[in-house]
Amino acid sequence: MAEMLNFGSLTSLPKLRNVRRRRISSYDRKGGNRDYVFIPKGTKTAIASIYGAGCIKHIWVTIRCSDKWYLRKILLRMFWDGEDAPSVEAPIGDFFGIGHGVAHNFISAPLQMSPENGKGFNCWWPMPFSDKALIEIENQCDTDVQAFYYYVDYEEYSKLEDGLGRFHAYWNRENPTRGVPEEGLDNRQWLFGGENLDGSGNYVILEAEGRGHYVGCNVNIHNLRETNEFNWYGEGDDMIFIDGEKLPSLNGTGTEDYYCMAWCPTQEYCAPFYGLPLPGGPNWSGKITYYRYHILDPIYFEKSIKVTIEHGHANRRSDDYSSTAYWYQTEPHRKYPPIRPANERIPRD
């Protein structure tokens, strides 16, 4: 079974495998062109319920909905092997790589939004399961979802090999982060002063328990400070705590540094494992989205992990932060806090 799940590089393409490709999609069962499902407001719909062993290899979605914030109001959930609590729970737009309720063309290795205008959502995170996979959509919009199109492509196995973690994704938001007052400080003192060694007050991207590995995140920042002074929202160090550490063994040097960039970037850029698809406006104003996927360099944990980042140096800034974290781990997983209601997930204009 190992070759089935590791398959994917060009060098492995010639290898013949004993595996069957399957698909669940929204195609018109009557042979017409109504190739979508209708999801009334306030309802849940299971778009895939798969029994037996397998691995989801690709998900494609596009949506027609008149609610302005449908990408934040529609929830995506995934359950593995009959579990009661979801392993994946996130607003659907955020799950596919960009927050702020925005669809925007971008490319990364595991997630992409593609034309037209970023409304073709694609996911290539492998998602193994031994007994059952359930993918559920909940429409918390103020309107019906007029059309929800989808593919779920998966491989079917006779048995799943041992030692495979289950895929997880978790969404969080702090709006706004708790910063430090500017009174009595000049701009440079406020932006760059202070100390923070233990991560107190950091924005939390992920907190998980069990054995597994963290494979990355997208983080969305809405710069809330209105000023003509130098208004860089960054300088926040990433701090990652492994297996109950009091001080982080993985400590970074600044916001853009964690995302493999440099010098307060303002340019849109997308690479397989990191990127800045939404770079913000003049003087780093407005809405920003970064991603960093640890596909070649997962971060392993045996008991627990806490992934955090400062909001400005020493948590000086009060901005709107949201994020989706992705990881694999053993089950059972730590139960997520209740996801915020739809009115608290809506982005700022």
C-alpha positions as a LaTeX table, in Angstrom:
\begin{tabular}{lrrr}
\hline
Residue & $x$ (\AA) & $y$ (\AA) & $z$ (\AA) \\
\hline
Met1 & 0.00 & 0.00 & 0.00 \\
Ala2 & 2.90 & 2.41 & 0.59 \\
Glu3 & 3.48 & 2.94 & $-3.11$ \\
Met4 & $-0.17$ & 3.88 & $-3.52$ \\
Leu5 & 0.03 & 6.81 & $-1.15$ \\
Asn6 & 3.53 & 7.93 & $-2.16$ \\
Phe7 & 2.67 & 7.91 & $-5.84$ \\
Gly8 & 2.72 & 11.38 & $-7.39$ \\
Ser9 & 6.19 & 12.34 & $-8.61$ \\
Leu10 & 7.18 & 12.16 & $-12.27$ \\
Thr11 & 9.71 & 9.44 & $-11.54$ \\
Ser12 & 7.00 & 7.18 & $-10.09$ \\
Leu13 & 4.58 & 7.50 & $-13.02$ \\
Pro14 & 5.74 & 4.34 & $-14.86$ \\
Lys15 & 5.13 & 2.16 & $-11.78$ \\
Leu16 & 2.07 & $-0.08$ & $-12.17$ \\
Arg17 & $-0.14$ & $-0.24$ & $-9.12$ \\
Asn18 & $-2.94$ & $-2.46$ & $-7.90$ \\
Val19 & $-5.42$ & 0.30 & $-7.12$ \\
Arg20 & $-8.80$ & 1.46 & $-8.39$ \\
Arg21 & $-9.67$ & 5.09 & $-9.10$ \\
Arg22 & $-13.08$ & 6.25 & $-7.91$ \\
Arg23 & $-15.01$ & 9.51 & $-8.12$ \\
Ile24 & $-18.05$ & 11.10 & $-6.52$ \\
Ser25 & $-19.32$ & 14.21 & $-8.29$ \\
Ser26 & $-22.39$ & 16.41 & $-8.66$ \\
Tyr27 & $-23.11$ & 15.25 & $-12.22$ \\
Asp28 & $-26.74$ & 15.18 & $-13.38$ \\
Arg29 & $-28.03$ & 11.68 & $-12.61$ \\
Lys30 & $-30.67$ & 12.12 & $-15.35$ \\
Gly31 & $-28.07$ & 12.80 & $-18.05$ \\
Gly32 & $-28.88$ & 16.50 & $-18.43$ \\
Asn33 & $-26.82$ & 19.58 & $-17.64$ \\
Arg34 & $-27.97$ & 20.11 & $-14.04$ \\
Asp35 & $-24.54$ & 19.07 & $-12.80$ \\
Tyr36 & $-24.80$ & 20.57 & $-9.33$ \\
Val37 & $-26.61$ & 20.27 & $-6.02$ \\
Phe38 & $-28.90$ & 22.89 & $-4.50$ \\
Ile39 & $-28.31$ & 23.56 & $-0.79$ \\
Pro40 & $-31.10$ & 25.45 & 1.02 \\
Lys41 & $-30.05$ & 27.96 & 3.64 \\
Gly42 & $-29.73$ & 26.52 & 7.12 \\
Thr43 & $-29.20$ & 22.95 & 5.91 \\
Lys44 & $-26.39$ & 20.39 & 5.76 \\
Thr45 & $-25.58$ & 18.22 & 2.75 \\
Ala46 & $-23.27$ & 15.21 & 2.58 \\
Ile47 & $-21.45$ & 15.47 & $-0.75$ \\
Ala48 & $-19.43$ & 12.28 & $-0.23$ \\
Ser49 & $-19.97$ & 9.22 & 1.94 \\
Ile50 & $-17.39$ & 6.55 & 1.16 \\
Tyr51 & $-17.19$ & 3.13 & 2.81 \\
Gly52 & $-14.13$ & 0.91 & 2.99 \\
Ala53 & $-10.43$ & 1.82 & 2.83 \\
Gly54 & $-9.05$ & 4.49 & 0.55 \\
Cys55 & $-7.44$ & 7.88 & 0.13 \\
Ile56 & $-8.97$ & 11.06 & $-1.24$ \\
Lys57 & $-6.45$ & 12.52 & $-3.71$ \\
His58 & $-8.23$ & 15.55 & $-5.19$ \\
Ile59 & $-11.26$ & 17.75 & $-4.46$ \\
Trp60 & $-12.63$ & 20.35 & $-6.88$ \\
Val61 & $-15.46$ & 22.76 & $-6.05$ \\
Thr62 & $-17.14$ & 25.80 & $-7.54$ \\
Ile63 & $-20.15$ & 27.59 & $-6.09$ \\
Arg64 & $-22.91$ & 29.97 & $-7.15$ \\
Cys65 & $-24.41$ & 31.87 & $-4.23$ \\
Ser66 & $-25.77$ & 35.42 & $-3.98$ \\
Asp67 & $-24.69$ & 35.97 & $-0.37$ \\
Lys68 & $-21.72$ & 38.37 & $-0.47$ \\
Trp69 & $-19.84$ & 36.41 & 2.19 \\
Tyr70 & $-20.67$ & 32.86 & 1.11 \\
Leu71 & $-17.00$ & 31.81 & 1.24 \\
Arg72 & $-17.00$ & 32.46 & 5.00 \\
Lys73 & $-20.57$ & 31.36 & 5.72 \\
Ile74 & $-20.45$ & 27.95 & 4.02 \\
Leu75 & $-18.72$ & 25.42 & 6.29 \\
Leu76 & $-16.76$ & 22.39 & 5.13 \\
Arg77 & $-16.44$ & 19.40 & 7.46 \\
Met78 & $-14.75$ & 16.02 & 7.07 \\
Phe79 & $-15.05$ & 12.94 & 9.27 \\
Trp80 & $-12.83$ & 9.85 & 9.15 \\
Asp81 & $-13.70$ & 6.28 & 10.13 \\
Gly82 & $-16.99$ & 7.03 & 11.84 \\
Glu83 & $-15.73$ & 9.67 & 14.28 \\
Asp84 & $-18.30$ & 11.92 & 15.97 \\
Ala85 & $-16.29$ & 15.16 & 15.89 \\
Pro86 & $-14.97$ & 16.48 & 12.55 \\
Ser87 & $-11.28$ & 16.32 & 11.70 \\
Val88 & $-11.77$ & 19.18 & 9.24 \\
Glu89 & $-13.93$ & 22.20 & 10.05 \\
Ala90 & $-13.41$ & 25.50 & 8.25 \\
Pro91 & $-15.14$ & 28.10 & 6.11 \\
Ile92 & $-14.92$ & 26.78 & 2.60 \\
Gly93 & $-12.96$ & 29.69 & 1.09 \\
Asp94 & $-10.37$ & 29.64 & 3.87 \\
Phe95 & $-9.94$ & 25.88 & 3.54 \\
Phe96 & $-9.01$ & 26.28 & $-0.13$ \\
Gly97 & $-6.22$ & 28.74 & 0.70 \\
Ile98 & $-7.37$ & 32.35 & 0.95 \\
Gly99 & $-9.47$ & 34.06 & 3.62 \\
His100 & $-11.24$ & 37.43 & 3.72 \\
Gly101 & $-14.18$ & 35.89 & 1.82 \\
Val102 & $-12.15$ & 36.38 & $-1.37$ \\
Ala103 & $-11.72$ & 34.20 & $-4.45$ \\
His104 & $-8.41$ & 35.03 & $-6.17$ \\
Asn105 & $-6.27$ & 33.15 & $-8.69$ \\
Phe106 & $-3.25$ & 31.57 & $-6.97$ \\
Ile107 & $-1.13$ & 28.43 & $-7.17$ \\
Ser108 & 0.42 & 26.30 & $-4.43$ \\
Ala109 & 1.24 & 22.60 & $-4.35$ \\
Pro110 & $-1.68$ & 21.43 & $-2.18$ \\
Leu111 & $-4.27$ & 24.18 & $-2.82$ \\
Gln112 & $-5.22$ & 26.37 & $-5.76$ \\
Met113 & $-7.86$ & 28.85 & $-6.81$ \\
Ser114 & $-8.10$ & 29.02 & $-10.58$ \\
Pro115 & $-9.93$ & 30.94 & $-13.32$ \\
Glu116 & $-12.38$ & 32.36 & $-13.77$ \\
Asn117 & $-11.46$ & 34.90 & $-11.07$ \\
Gly118 & $-10.27$ & 32.25 & $-8.63$ \\
Lys119 & $-13.64$ & 30.50 & $-8.42$ \\
Gly120 & $-12.33$ & 27.04 & $-9.29$ \\
Phe121 & $-11.20$ & 25.61 & $-5.92$ \\
Asn122 & $-8.78$ & 22.67 & $-5.87$ \\
Cys123 & $-7.26$ & 20.59 & $-3.05$ \\
Trp124 & $-4.57$ & 17.90 & $-3.38$ \\
Trp125 & $-3.95$ & 17.11 & 0.29 \\
Pro126 & $-4.02$ & 13.28 & 0.52 \\
Met127 & $-6.67$ & 12.10 & 2.98 \\
Pro128 & $-6.44$ & 8.40 & 3.93 \\
Phe129 & $-9.20$ & 6.49 & 5.73 \\
Ser130 & $-9.60$ & 2.85 & 6.77 \\
Asp131 & $-13.38$ & 2.42 & 7.09 \\
Lys132 & $-15.29$ & 5.52 & 6.04 \\
Ala133 & $-14.93$ & 9.10 & 4.77 \\
Leu134 & $-17.72$ & 11.67 & 5.10 \\
Ile135 & $-17.58$ & 15.17 & 3.59 \\
Glu136 & $-20.32$ & 17.54 & 4.69 \\
Ile137 & $-21.33$ & 21.05 & 3.61 \\
Glu138 & $-23.36$ & 23.35 & 5.86 \\
Asn139 & $-25.00$ & 26.42 & 4.34 \\
Gln140 & $-25.08$ & 29.17 & 6.97 \\
Cys141 & $-25.68$ & 31.88 & 4.35 \\
Asp142 & $-28.66$ & 34.22 & 4.37 \\
Thr143 & $-29.63$ & 32.74 & 1.00 \\
Asp144 & $-29.76$ & 29.33 & $-0.65$ \\
Val145 & $-26.69$ & 28.01 & $-2.42$ \\
Gln146 & $-28.07$ & 28.00 & $-5.95$ \\
Ala147 & $-25.42$ & 25.65 & $-7.32$ \\
Phe148 & $-22.67$ & 23.64 & $-5.65$ \\
Tyr149 & $-20.51$ & 21.73 & $-8.15$ \\
Tyr150 & $-17.90$ & 19.22 & $-6.99$ \\
Tyr151 & $-15.58$ & 16.32 & $-7.70$ \\
Val152 & $-14.14$ & 14.06 & $-4.99$ \\
Asp153 & $-11.47$ & 11.83 & $-6.58$ \\
Tyr154 & $-10.17$ & 8.97 & $-4.47$ \\
Glu155 & $-8.33$ & 5.67 & $-4.57$ \\
Glu156 & $-9.97$ & 2.50 & $-3.30$ \\
Tyr157 & $-7.85$ & $-0.06$ & $-1.42$ \\
Ser158 & $-8.45$ & $-3.54$ & $-0.06$ \\
Lys159 & $-6.80$ & $-2.41$ & 3.18 \\
Leu160 & $-5.09$ & 0.73 & 4.43 \\
Glu161 & $-1.50$ & 0.32 & 5.53 \\
Asp162 & $-0.58$ & 0.97 & 9.17 \\
Gly163 & 1.04 & 4.17 & 10.41 \\
Leu164 & $-0.93$ & 6.72 & 8.37 \\
Gly165 & $-2.13$ & 9.84 & 10.17 \\
Arg166 & $-5.53$ & 11.29 & 9.39 \\
Phe167 & $-5.81$ & 14.69 & 7.72 \\
His168 & $-6.98$ & 17.61 & 9.85 \\
Ala169 & $-7.76$ & 21.30 & 9.27 \\
Tyr170 & $-8.78$ & 23.94 & 11.79 \\
Trp171 & $-9.87$ & 27.56 & 11.33 \\
Asn172 & $-9.30$ & 30.32 & 13.87 \\
Arg173 & $-9.86$ & 34.08 & 14.10 \\
Glu174 & $-8.92$ & 36.83 & 16.54 \\
Asn175 & $-10.65$ & 40.09 & 15.63 \\
Pro176 & $-8.84$ & 42.15 & 16.66 \\
Thr177 & $-5.70$ & 40.84 & 18.30 \\
Arg178 & $-4.89$ & 42.41 & 21.66 \\
Gly179 & $-2.12$ & 44.93 & 21.07 \\
Val180 & $-0.37$ & 47.69 & 23.01 \\
Pro181 & $-1.52$ & 51.35 & 23.15 \\
Glu182 & 0.56 & 53.82 & 21.12 \\
Glu183 & 0.26 & 56.69 & 23.59 \\
Gly184 & 3.61 & 58.03 & 24.80 \\
Leu185 & 5.62 & 56.13 & 22.16 \\
Asp186 & 6.93 & 57.31 & 18.84 \\
Asn187 & 6.21 & 55.16 & 15.80 \\
Arg188 & 9.51 & 53.27 & 15.86 \\
Gln189 & 9.32 & 52.55 & 19.60 \\
Trp190 & 5.79 & 51.26 & 19.24 \\
Leu191 & 6.52 & 49.06 & 16.21 \\
Phe192 & 9.86 & 47.63 & 17.30 \\
Gly193 & 10.08 & 47.94 & 21.10 \\
Gly194 & 9.32 & 45.41 & 23.82 \\
Glu195 & 10.27 & 41.79 & 24.48 \\
Asn196 & 8.46 & 38.47 & 24.23 \\
Leu197 & 10.34 & 35.26 & 25.01 \\
Asp198 & 7.58 & 32.81 & 25.95 \\
Gly199 & 4.90 & 33.58 & 23.35 \\
Ser200 & 2.45 & 35.15 & 25.79 \\
Gly201 & $-0.38$ & 36.73 & 23.81 \\
Asn202 & 0.70 & 35.28 & 20.45 \\
Tyr203 & $-1.89$ & 34.51 & 17.81 \\
Val204 & $-2.58$ & 30.75 & 17.89 \\
Ile205 & $-2.60$ & 29.01 & 14.51 \\
Leu206 & $-2.87$ & 25.46 & 15.84 \\
Glu207 & $-3.10$ & 23.60 & 19.15 \\
Ala208 & $-3.29$ & 19.81 & 18.82 \\
Glu209 & $-2.75$ & 16.72 & 20.95 \\
Gly210 & $-1.61$ & 13.27 & 19.86 \\
Arg211 & 1.15 & 12.07 & 17.54 \\
Gly212 & 1.53 & 13.62 & 14.12 \\
His213 & 3.06 & 16.31 & 11.97 \\
Tyr214 & 2.07 & 19.87 & 11.12 \\
Val215 & 2.10 & 20.57 & 7.38 \\
Gly216 & 1.35 & 24.27 & 7.22 \\
Cys217 & $-1.17$ & 27.09 & 7.19 \\
Asn218 & $-2.58$ & 30.11 & 5.48 \\
Val219 & $-2.84$ & 33.27 & 7.57 \\
Asn220 & $-4.97$ & 36.30 & 6.74 \\
Ile221 & $-4.34$ & 39.75 & 8.19 \\
His222 & $-6.50$ & 42.85 & 7.85 \\
Asn223 & $-4.35$ & 45.86 & 8.77 \\
Leu224 & $-6.64$ & 47.94 & 10.99 \\
Arg225 & $-4.27$ & 50.80 & 11.76 \\
Glu226 & $-5.02$ & 53.96 & 9.79 \\
Thr227 & $-1.95$ & 56.19 & 9.64 \\
Asn228 & 0.39 & 57.93 & 7.24 \\
Glu229 & 3.36 & 56.76 & 9.28 \\
Phe230 & 5.33 & 53.61 & 8.48 \\
Asn231 & 2.61 & 50.96 & 8.97 \\
Trp232 & 4.25 & 47.57 & 8.46 \\
Tyr233 & 2.02 & 44.99 & 10.13 \\
Gly234 & 4.79 & 42.41 & 10.57 \\
Glu235 & 7.87 & 41.81 & 12.73 \\
Gly236 & 5.95 & 39.04 & 14.51 \\
Asp237 & 8.10 & 35.97 & 15.21 \\
Asp238 & 6.71 & 32.48 & 14.72 \\
Met239 & 7.01 & 30.35 & 17.86 \\
Ile240 & 6.25 & 26.62 & 17.75 \\
Phe241 & 6.02 & 24.58 & 20.95 \\
Ile242 & 6.51 & 20.80 & 20.71 \\
Asp243 & 5.29 & 18.24 & 23.27 \\
Gly244 & 4.46 & 20.68 & 26.06 \\
Glu245 & 7.51 & 22.95 & 25.89 \\
Lys246 & 7.40 & 26.09 & 28.05 \\
Leu247 & 9.69 & 27.90 & 25.62 \\
Pro248 & 9.51 & 27.24 & 21.88 \\
Ser249 & 12.21 & 25.05 & 20.35 \\
Leu250 & 11.32 & 26.51 & 16.93 \\
Asn251 & 11.62 & 30.29 & 17.05 \\
Gly252 & 11.51 & 32.57 & 14.01 \\
Thr253 & 12.73 & 36.06 & 13.14 \\
Gly254 & 9.70 & 37.86 & 11.70 \\
Thr255 & 6.33 & 37.54 & 10.01 \\
Glu256 & 7.44 & 37.41 & 6.37 \\
Asp257 & 10.48 & 35.31 & 7.29 \\
Tyr258 & 8.26 & 32.40 & 8.36 \\
Tyr259 & 6.61 & 32.59 & 4.94 \\
Cys260 & 10.05 & 32.42 & 3.24 \\
Met261 & 10.04 & 36.08 & 2.14 \\
Ala262 & 11.99 & 39.20 & 3.11 \\
Trp263 & 12.00 & 42.94 & 3.71 \\
Cys264 & 8.30 & 43.75 & 4.24 \\
Pro265 & 7.02 & 42.37 & 0.90 \\
Thr266 & 4.43 & 44.24 & $-1.17$ \\
Gln267 & 4.44 & 42.04 & $-4.29$ \\
Glu268 & 2.03 & 39.24 & $-5.10$ \\
Tyr269 & 3.95 & 35.96 & $-5.29$ \\
Cys270 & 2.96 & 32.28 & $-5.34$ \\
Ala271 & 5.29 & 29.26 & $-5.15$ \\
Pro272 & 4.54 & 25.58 & $-4.48$ \\
Phe273 & 5.18 & 25.73 & $-0.72$ \\
Tyr274 & 4.87 & 29.43 & 0.21 \\
Gly275 & 3.35 & 32.60 & $-1.11$ \\
Leu276 & 1.70 & 36.00 & $-0.73$ \\
Pro277 & $-1.38$ & 35.92 & $-2.99$ \\
Leu278 & $-2.88$ & 39.05 & $-1.37$ \\
Pro279 & $-0.10$ & 41.55 & $-0.56$ \\
Gly280 & $-2.27$ & 44.44 & 0.69 \\
Gly281 & $-2.39$ & 48.05 & $-0.49$ \\
Pro282 & $-0.25$ & 51.20 & $-0.08$ \\
Asn283 & 1.71 & 51.34 & 3.18 \\
Trp284 & 0.73 & 47.68 & 3.79 \\
Ser285 & $-2.92$ & 48.63 & 4.20 \\
Gly286 & $-5.97$ & 46.44 & 3.80 \\
Lys287 & $-6.12$ & 42.68 & 3.41 \\
Ile288 & $-3.11$ & 40.34 & 3.29 \\
Thr289 & $-2.86$ & 36.56 & 2.86 \\
Tyr290 & 0.25 & 34.41 & 3.30 \\
Tyr291 & 0.71 & 30.66 & 3.09 \\
Arg292 & 3.48 & 28.29 & 4.19 \\
Tyr293 & 3.16 & 24.55 & 3.56 \\
His294 & 5.65 & 22.23 & 5.25 \\
Ile295 & 5.43 & 19.50 & 2.63 \\
Leu296 & 9.19 & 18.93 & 2.36 \\
Asp297 & 9.82 & 19.85 & 6.01 \\
Pro298 & 6.93 & 18.70 & 8.25 \\
Ile299 & 7.09 & 19.60 & 11.93 \\
Tyr300 & 6.72 & 16.43 & 14.01 \\
Phe301 & 5.22 & 15.98 & 17.46 \\
Glu302 & 4.76 & 12.95 & 19.71 \\
Lys303 & 2.30 & 14.34 & 22.27 \\
Ser304 & 1.24 & 17.86 & 21.33 \\
Ile305 & 1.98 & 20.94 & 19.25 \\
Lys306 & 1.17 & 24.63 & 19.57 \\
Val307 & 1.87 & 26.80 & 16.52 \\
Thr308 & 1.81 & 30.55 & 17.19 \\
Ile309 & 2.97 & 33.85 & 15.72 \\
Glu310 & 3.28 & 37.33 & 17.19 \\
His311 & 0.92 & 40.02 & 15.86 \\
Gly312 & 3.57 & 42.65 & 15.34 \\
His313 & 6.82 & 42.59 & 17.31 \\
Ala314 & 6.10 & 41.58 & 20.93 \\
Asn315 & 2.38 & 41.55 & 20.04 \\
Arg316 & 2.20 & 45.32 & 19.69 \\
Arg317 & $-0.47$ & 45.41 & 16.98 \\
Ser318 & $-4.26$ & 45.06 & 17.03 \\
Asp319 & $-5.23$ & 43.68 & 13.62 \\
Asp320 & $-7.82$ & 41.20 & 12.35 \\
Tyr321 & $-6.14$ & 37.77 & 12.11 \\
Ser322 & $-7.61$ & 34.53 & 10.77 \\
Ser323 & $-5.99$ & 31.26 & 9.73 \\
Thr324 & $-6.44$ & 27.69 & 8.60 \\
Ala325 & $-3.93$ & 25.09 & 9.85 \\
Tyr326 & $-3.36$ & 21.69 & 8.24 \\
Trp327 & $-1.81$ & 18.60 & 9.85 \\
Tyr328 & $-1.85$ & 14.80 & 10.11 \\
Gln329 & $-2.18$ & 12.92 & 13.37 \\
Thr330 & $-3.41$ & 9.81 & 15.17 \\
Glu331 & $-6.99$ & 9.64 & 16.36 \\
Pro332 & $-8.72$ & 10.58 & 18.52 \\
His333 & $-7.85$ & 14.25 & 18.07 \\
Arg334 & $-8.40$ & 17.09 & 20.49 \\
Lys335 & $-11.96$ & 18.35 & 20.03 \\
Tyr336 & $-12.05$ & 21.79 & 18.42 \\
Pro337 & $-13.69$ & 24.76 & 20.14 \\
Pro338 & $-17.11$ & 25.55 & 18.64 \\
Ile339 & $-16.58$ & 27.41 & 15.38 \\
Arg340 & $-17.66$ & 31.03 & 15.54 \\
Pro341 & $-21.19$ & 31.76 & 14.30 \\
Ala342 & $-21.57$ & 33.09 & 10.77 \\
Asn343 & $-21.96$ & 36.74 & 11.84 \\
Glu344 & $-18.60$ & 36.55 & 13.66 \\
Arg345 & $-16.83$ & 35.00 & 10.66 \\
Ile346 & $-17.79$ & 37.76 & 8.23 \\
Pro347 & $-14.72$ & 39.72 & 7.01 \\
Arg348 & $-14.43$ & 43.44 & 7.44 \\
Asp349 & $-15.16$ & 45.54 & 4.33 \\
\hline
\end{tabular}
